[in-house]
């Protein structure tokens, strides 16, 4: 006699499977993504991708299109019919691109160095050292994040002018050499380290400076790379502040110097697109160099060794 099993009852070991036993299909658990939800997610990712890299691809395509090619077609064409690099050469012949790039690099190096040193010291002091008024100082850093940069730009210019740093590259870099956001990033990275490590170092006779150099900094290298990338991008792309501080065209940064392309060749957007691509290359190089440390920054706080 054959045994008929109930489809709703689980199979028993050793029991023969009946002809009416069926498996349930089409049911989804809490951690299972339905096909409709998967399609919606991919559609959203594609939409965000187009918004993010769409302008970049359009600028790159425009910079490579020949002079006889129409860039204002009804249906946009990203692939140039007559690709050429003549516009890049025309940019270098029109303005001193390499001099402007050198000025921007000087400002970026000063800003990155100031943020790595200053933000690391401030973040370590606020998170690992005990002193009177520590919470007040931390609250002041948080309060500065609420204010937009345009609110303090006049006071910054007056301060730079009183120091005699107007029309200097150091005056351009000075306000951005320690950013409040970078200090908070380093504060959170140092705070994630276990206190037991500091206590053990104090027992071994290590002072605050030794704990900072040999325990704190090696454990937050990922966050330091994040600070370096943010500081470099902010200094390299800044336009308004260098335009206010600098009056000598020989000291212009690259973003300010590119305005000559817009003024002289207003009817040729291909040159403007080529100039923006030249200004974009250093950012790609910096991010490609530090990307593995950048993505590692979210995992800060682990004890190594």
Secondary structure, DSSP 8 states (H G I E B T S, - for coil): ------TTS---TT----TT-----S---TT---HHHHHHHHHHHHHHHHHHHHHHHHHHHHHHS-TTS-S--SS---S-SS--SHHHHHHHHHS-HHHHHHHHHHHHHHHHHHHHHHHHHHHHHHHH---TTHHHHHHHHHHHTTS-HHHHHHHHHHHHHHTT-TTSHHHHHHTTSS-HHHHHHHHHHHHTS-HHHHHHHHHTT--HHHHIIIIIHHH-HHHHHHHHHHHHHHHHH--HHHHHH---GGG--HHHHTHHHHHH-TT-HHHHHHHHHHHHHHHHHHHHHHHHHHHHGGGTT----
